[in-house]
Amino acid sequence: MTEQNNDGIKLTPEQAKARRARNIALGLCIAGLCVLFFAVTIVRLGGAVLQRPM
């Protein structure tokens, strides 16, 4: 079974699988960067910022 895009391009199952793998890898990289930025922000602000009164 082939996947068809709006452009009329038909992907082979191998190409569709490769595209999915790339999308998953990109998603994991973006999520990792978000976690890294959050951690760096907390470190730079100091741990006490999480213990302030509400």
C-alpha positions in Angstrom: 0.0 0.0 0.0 1.4 3.4 -0.9 0.9 6.7 0.8 -0.2 9.6 -1.4 0.5 13.2 -0.6 -1.5 16.2 -1.7 1.1 16.8 -4.4 0.3 13.4 -6.0 3.6 11.9 -5.0 3.2 8.2 -4.0 5.6 7.0 -1.3 6.8 3.4 -1.1 6.4 1.7 2.2 10.1 2.0 2.8 10.0 5.8 2.1 7.0 6.2 4.4 8.8 4.3 7.2 11.9 6.4 6.7 9.8 9.6 6.9 8.1 8.5 10.1 11.5 7.6 11.6 12.8 11.1 10.7 9.7 12.8 12.2 10.1 10.8 15.4 13.8 11.7 15.6 13.0 15.4 15.0 10.3 15.3 17.7 12.6 13.8 20.2 15.3 16.3 19.4 12.9 19.2 19.9 11.6 17.8 23.2 15.2 17.3 24.4 16.0 20.9 23.6 13.0 22.1 25.5 14.0 20.0 28.5 17.6 21.3 28.2 16.4 25.0 28.0 14.2 24.5 31.0 17.0 22.9 33.0 19.4 25.7 32.1 16.9 28.3 33.0 16.2 26.7 36.4 20.0 26.4 37.1 20.6 30.1 36.1 17.7 31.3 38.2 18.6 29.2 41.2 16.8 26.4 42.9 15.1 28.7 45.4 12.9 30.1 42.6 10.8 26.9 42.9 10.3 27.4 46.7 8.9 30.9 46.7 5.6 31.6 48.4 2.5 31.5 46.1 
